[in-house]
Amino acid sequence: AEQQRALYDWLLANGDNEVEWVLLEASSWSDFAQSDLRQQRLQTLVDRAHAFGVVAGIDVPIAEEQQHTFRLLTSQSNTGDAAADLAADAALIDGRLDWLMAAGFDFVSTENGTTEFTHPDPARMLGWMNEVAVHLDVAWGKKARIKAHCSTGQTADPLVDPDTGGPLNFNFMPKLADARMGVMPHTVQIY
């Protein structure tokens, strides 16, 4: 509790009013990953943030597989029927979002692609983005936001960049998403 108080004291002293955690998951503890106990612990974290007047969010990629992250989509439907596949994927996304939001989070941040350098079919990715934004708004009255990465050489064919008329960089696909999906630039670190 003392470390958490120090965190919130530091955040507030520096003019911040928001905290966000990156949620992890691993096959070696999959039974705990979406358990009632974990949800209760997440609720405790959210409640402590709220006690300091701090907005609490969770960062969970849609399909990005990186560093044992908790993903909203743990498997993709592949029946060959694009509409049916998207509907099945949406049901999985909604279920994981509902479990998270029951812990009281104020917003969800997410990621684009399957890694920072690879991506699925652009139409499908756009469908997933829209599902996250719409479901959070309609079911929970909460906001979604997605990070726009800065990797190059990825295009979202056949989508066209509405600003340039040229090929759309896959990282900038969120500008085509439902307006309820906020977009954040993903800053890079210099090593």
FIVEX-527462 format. One record per residue (C-alpha): residue in one letter; x, y, z; residue number from 0. Coordinates in steps of 0.25 Angstrom, whole numbers, plus 5000, padded with zeros to 4 digits. Layout:
N
<pt rest="a" X="X" Y="Y" Z="Z" nr="NUM"/>
...
//
This chain:
191
<pt rest="a" X="5000" Y="5000" Z="5000" nr="0"/>
<pt rest="e" X="5012" Y="5010" Z="5003" nr="1"/>
<pt rest="q" X="5018" Y="5008" Z="4989" nr="2"/>
<pt rest="q" X="5004" Y="5010" Z="4983" nr="3"/>
<pt rest="r" X="5002" Y="5023" Z="4991" nr="4"/>
<pt rest="a" X="5016" Y="5027" Z="4986" nr="5"/>
<pt rest="l" X="5012" Y="5025" Z="4972" nr="6"/>
<pt rest="y" X="4999" Y="5033" Z="4973" nr="7"/>
<pt rest="d" X="5006" Y="5044" Z="4981" nr="8"/>
<pt rest="w" X="5017" Y="5045" Z="4969" nr="9"/>
<pt rest="l" X="5006" Y="5044" Z="4958" nr="10"/>
<pt rest="l" X="4998" Y="5055" Z="4965" nr="11"/>
<pt rest="a" X="5010" Y="5064" Z="4968" nr="12"/>
<pt rest="n" X="5014" Y="5064" Z="4953" nr="13"/>
<pt rest="g" X="5001" Y="5067" Z="4948" nr="14"/>
<pt rest="d" X="4996" Y="5054" Z="4944" nr="15"/>
<pt rest="n" X="4982" Y="5049" Z="4946" nr="16"/>
<pt rest="e" X="4983" Y="5035" Z="4939" nr="17"/>
<pt rest="v" X="4990" Y="5021" Z="4941" nr="18"/>
<pt rest="e" X="4990" Y="5010" Z="4931" nr="19"/>
<pt rest="w" X="4994" Y="4995" Z="4934" nr="20"/>
<pt rest="v" X="4999" Y="4985" Z="4923" nr="21"/>
<pt rest="l" X="4992" Y="4972" Z="4926" nr="22"/>
<pt rest="l" X="5000" Y="4959" Z="4924" nr="23"/>
<pt rest="e" X="4996" Y="4945" Z="4922" nr="24"/>
<pt rest="a" X="5004" Y="4932" Z="4920" nr="25"/>
<pt rest="s" X="5000" Y="4918" Z="4917" nr="26"/>
<pt rest="s" X="5007" Y="4913" Z="4930" nr="27"/>
<pt rest="w" X="4997" Y="4921" Z="4938" nr="28"/>
<pt rest="s" X="4985" Y="4921" Z="4929" nr="29"/>
<pt rest="d" X="4975" Y="4917" Z="4939" nr="30"/>
<pt rest="f" X="4978" Y="4929" Z="4947" nr="31"/>
<pt rest="a" X="4979" Y="4939" Z="4935" nr="32"/>
<pt rest="q" X="4964" Y="4941" Z="4935" nr="33"/>
<pt rest="s" X="4960" Y="4936" Z="4948" nr="34"/>
<pt rest="d" X="4950" Y="4942" Z="4959" nr="35"/>
<pt rest="l" X="4962" Y="4944" Z="4968" nr="36"/>
<pt rest="r" X="4970" Y="4952" Z="4958" nr="37"/>
<pt rest="q" X="4958" Y="4961" Z="4954" nr="38"/>
<pt rest="q" X="4956" Y="4964" Z="4969" nr="39"/>
<pt rest="r" X="4971" Y="4968" Z="4970" nr="40"/>
<pt rest="l" X="4969" Y="4977" Z="4957" nr="41"/>
<pt rest="q" X="4957" Y="4983" Z="4964" nr="42"/>
<pt rest="t" X="4966" Y="4986" Z="4976" nr="43"/>
<pt rest="l" X="4976" Y="4993" Z="4967" nr="44"/>
<pt rest="v" X="4965" Y="5001" Z="4961" nr="45"/>
<pt rest="d" X="4958" Y="5005" Z="4974" nr="46"/>
<pt rest="r" X="4972" Y="5010" Z="4979" nr="47"/>
<pt rest="a" X="4974" Y="5019" Z="4967" nr="48"/>
<pt rest="h" X="4960" Y="5024" Z="4968" nr="49"/>
<pt rest="a" X="4962" Y="5027" Z="4983" nr="50"/>
<pt rest="f" X="4973" Y="5037" Z="4979" nr="51"/>
<pt rest="g" X="4964" Y="5043" Z="4968" nr="52"/>
<pt rest="v" X="4973" Y="5036" Z="4957" nr="53"/>
<pt rest="v" X="4966" Y="5030" Z="4945" nr="54"/>
<pt rest="a" X="4970" Y="5015" Z="4943" nr="55"/>
<pt rest="g" X="4972" Y="5008" Z="4930" nr="56"/>
<pt rest="i" X="4977" Y="4995" Z="4924" nr="57"/>
<pt rest="d" X="4985" Y="4992" Z="4912" nr="58"/>
<pt rest="v" X="4982" Y="4980" Z="4905" nr="59"/>
<pt rest="p" X="4985" Y="4977" Z="4890" nr="60"/>
<pt rest="i" X="4974" Y="4972" Z="4881" nr="61"/>
<pt rest="a" X="4983" Y="4961" Z="4874" nr="62"/>
<pt rest="e" X="4997" Y="4966" Z="4876" nr="63"/>
<pt rest="e" X="5006" Y="4954" Z="4882" nr="64"/>
<pt rest="q" X="5017" Y="4961" Z="4889" nr="65"/>
<pt rest="q" X="5023" Y="4958" Z="4903" nr="66"/>
<pt rest="h" X="5012" Y="4949" Z="4909" nr="67"/>
<pt rest="t" X="5002" Y="4960" Z="4907" nr="68"/>
<pt rest="f" X="4987" Y="4958" Z="4911" nr="69"/>
<pt rest="r" X="4980" Y="4958" Z="4897" nr="70"/>
<pt rest="l" X="4966" Y="4961" Z="4894" nr="71"/>
<pt rest="l" X="4966" Y="4951" Z="4883" nr="72"/>
<pt rest="t" X="4973" Y="4938" Z="4887" nr="73"/>
<pt rest="s" X="4969" Y="4931" Z="4874" nr="74"/>
<pt rest="q" X="4964" Y="4935" Z="4860" nr="75"/>
<pt rest="s" X="4952" Y="4928" Z="4854" nr="76"/>
<pt rest="n" X="4956" Y="4923" Z="4840" nr="77"/>
<pt rest="t" X="4943" Y="4917" Z="4833" nr="78"/>
<pt rest="g" X="4945" Y="4924" Z="4820" nr="79"/>
<pt rest="d" X="4933" Y="4932" Z="4822" nr="80"/>
<pt rest="a" X="4938" Y="4946" Z="4825" nr="81"/>
<pt rest="a" X="4925" Y="4951" Z="4832" nr="82"/>
<pt rest="a" X="4924" Y="4939" Z="4841" nr="83"/>
<pt rest="d" X="4938" Y="4939" Z="4844" nr="84"/>
<pt rest="l" X="4938" Y="4954" Z="4849" nr="85"/>
<pt rest="a" X="4925" Y="4951" Z="4857" nr="86"/>
<pt rest="a" X="4932" Y="4939" Z="4864" nr="87"/>
<pt rest="d" X="4944" Y="4948" Z="4867" nr="88"/>
<pt rest="a" X="4935" Y="4959" Z="4872" nr="89"/>
<pt rest="a" X="4929" Y="4950" Z="4882" nr="90"/>
<pt rest="l" X="4942" Y="4946" Z="4887" nr="91"/>
<pt rest="i" X="4947" Y="4961" Z="4888" nr="92"/>
<pt rest="d" X="4934" Y="4965" Z="4895" nr="93"/>
<pt rest="g" X="4935" Y="4953" Z="4905" nr="94"/>
<pt rest="r" X="4949" Y="4958" Z="4909" nr="95"/>
<pt rest="l" X="4946" Y="4972" Z="4909" nr="96"/>
<pt rest="d" X="4934" Y="4969" Z="4918" nr="97"/>
<pt rest="w" X="4942" Y="4962" Z="4928" nr="98"/>
<pt rest="l" X="4952" Y="4973" Z="4929" nr="99"/>
<pt rest="m" X="4942" Y="4984" Z="4930" nr="100"/>
<pt rest="a" X="4935" Y="4977" Z="4941" nr="101"/>
<pt rest="a" X="4948" Y="4981" Z="4949" nr="102"/>
<pt rest="g" X="4944" Y="4995" Z="4948" nr="103"/>
<pt rest="f" X="4954" Y="5001" Z="4938" nr="104"/>
<pt rest="d" X="4951" Y="5014" Z="4932" nr="105"/>
<pt rest="f" X="4957" Y="5012" Z="4918" nr="106"/>
<pt rest="v" X="4964" Y="5002" Z="4910" nr="107"/>
<pt rest="s" X="4977" Y="5004" Z="4901" nr="108"/>
<pt rest="t" X="4980" Y="4994" Z="4890" nr="109"/>
<pt rest="e" X="4990" Y="4991" Z="4879" nr="110"/>
<pt rest="n" X="4989" Y="4989" Z="4864" nr="111"/>
<pt rest="g" X="4994" Y="4977" Z="4857" nr="112"/>
<pt rest="t" X="4999" Y="4964" Z="4861" nr="113"/>
<pt rest="t" X="5013" Y="4969" Z="4865" nr="114"/>
<pt rest="e" X="5019" Y="4983" Z="4863" nr="115"/>
<pt rest="f" X="5024" Y="4978" Z="4849" nr="116"/>
<pt rest="t" X="5013" Y="4968" Z="4844" nr="117"/>
<pt rest="h" X="4998" Y="4969" Z="4842" nr="118"/>
<pt rest="p" X="4986" Y="4961" Z="4838" nr="119"/>
<pt rest="d" X="4976" Y="4964" Z="4827" nr="120"/>
<pt rest="p" X="4973" Y="4980" Z="4828" nr="121"/>
<pt rest="a" X="4958" Y="4978" Z="4827" nr="122"/>
<pt rest="r" X="4958" Y="4968" Z="4838" nr="123"/>
<pt rest="m" X="4967" Y="4977" Z="4847" nr="124"/>
<pt rest="l" X="4958" Y="4989" Z="4844" nr="125"/>
<pt rest="g" X="4946" Y="4980" Z="4848" nr="126"/>
<pt rest="w" X="4953" Y="4977" Z="4861" nr="127"/>
<pt rest="m" X="4957" Y="4991" Z="4864" nr="128"/>
<pt rest="n" X="4942" Y="4995" Z="4862" nr="129"/>
<pt rest="e" X="4937" Y="4984" Z="4871" nr="130"/>
<pt rest="v" X="4946" Y="4989" Z="4882" nr="131"/>
<pt rest="a" X="4941" Y="5003" Z="4881" nr="132"/>
<pt rest="v" X="4927" Y="5000" Z="4879" nr="133"/>
<pt rest="h" X="4925" Y="4990" Z="4890" nr="134"/>
<pt rest="l" X="4932" Y="4998" Z="4900" nr="135"/>
<pt rest="d" X="4923" Y="5010" Z="4897" nr="136"/>
<pt rest="v" X="4910" Y="5003" Z="4896" nr="137"/>
<pt rest="a" X="4912" Y="4992" Z="4907" nr="138"/>
<pt rest="w" X="4920" Y="5000" Z="4917" nr="139"/>
<pt rest="g" X="4920" Y="5015" Z="4913" nr="140"/>
<pt rest="k" X="4935" Y="5015" Z="4913" nr="141"/>
<pt rest="k" X="4946" Y="5019" Z="4903" nr="142"/>
<pt rest="a" X="4955" Y="5012" Z="4895" nr="143"/>
<pt rest="r" X="4969" Y="5016" Z="4889" nr="144"/>
<pt rest="i" X="4979" Y="5010" Z="4880" nr="145"/>
<pt rest="k" X="4994" Y="5013" Z="4878" nr="146"/>
<pt rest="a" X="4999" Y="5016" Z="4864" nr="147"/>
<pt rest="h" X="5013" Y="5010" Z="4863" nr="148"/>
<pt rest="c" X="5024" Y="5016" Z="4854" nr="149"/>
<pt rest="s" X="5029" Y="5004" Z="4847" nr="150"/>
<pt rest="t" X="5030" Y="5006" Z="4831" nr="151"/>
<pt rest="g" X="5028" Y="4997" Z="4819" nr="152"/>
<pt rest="q" X="5014" Y="4992" Z="4823" nr="153"/>
<pt rest="t" X="5002" Y="4995" Z="4815" nr="154"/>
<pt rest="a" X="4988" Y="4992" Z="4817" nr="155"/>
<pt rest="d" X="4985" Y="4988" Z="4803" nr="156"/>
<pt rest="p" X="4975" Y="4991" Z="4797" nr="157"/>
<pt rest="l" X="4972" Y="5002" Z="4806" nr="158"/>
<pt rest="v" X="4975" Y="5016" Z="4802" nr="159"/>
<pt rest="d" X="4981" Y="5027" Z="4811" nr="160"/>
<pt rest="p" X="4970" Y="5038" Z="4811" nr="161"/>
<pt rest="d" X="4980" Y="5049" Z="4812" nr="162"/>
<pt rest="t" X="4990" Y="5045" Z="4801" nr="163"/>
<pt rest="g" X="4982" Y="5036" Z="4792" nr="164"/>
<pt rest="g" X="4993" Y="5026" Z="4792" nr="165"/>
<pt rest="p" X="4995" Y="5013" Z="4799" nr="166"/>
<pt rest="l" X="4991" Y="5013" Z="4814" nr="167"/>
<pt rest="n" X="5002" Y="5010" Z="4824" nr="168"/>
<pt rest="f" X="4996" Y="4999" Z="4833" nr="169"/>
<pt rest="n" X="5000" Y="5007" Z="4845" nr="170"/>
<pt rest="f" X="4990" Y="5018" Z="4841" nr="171"/>
<pt rest="m" X="4978" Y="5009" Z="4839" nr="172"/>
<pt rest="p" X="4972" Y="5014" Z="4852" nr="173"/>
<pt rest="k" X="4968" Y="5027" Z="4845" nr="174"/>
<pt rest="l" X="4958" Y="5019" Z="4837" nr="175"/>
<pt rest="a" X="4952" Y="5012" Z="4849" nr="176"/>
<pt rest="d" X="4939" Y="5016" Z="4856" nr="177"/>
<pt rest="a" X="4941" Y="5030" Z="4862" nr="178"/>
<pt rest="r" X="4939" Y="5025" Z="4876" nr="179"/>
<pt rest="m" X="4953" Y="5019" Z="4875" nr="180"/>
<pt rest="g" X="4963" Y="5029" Z="4880" nr="181"/>
<pt rest="v" X="4977" Y="5029" Z="4874" nr="182"/>
<pt rest="m" X="4990" Y="5031" Z="4881" nr="183"/>
<pt rest="p" X="5004" Y="5032" Z="4875" nr="184"/>
<pt rest="h" X="5013" Y="5021" Z="4880" nr="185"/>
<pt rest="t" X="5026" Y="5028" Z="4883" nr="186"/>
<pt rest="v" X="5039" Y="5021" Z="4881" nr="187"/>
<pt rest="q" X="5051" Y="5020" Z="4890" nr="188"/>
<pt rest="i" X="5065" Y="5024" Z="4886" nr="189"/>
<pt rest="y" X="5075" Y="5013" Z="4890" nr="190"/>
//
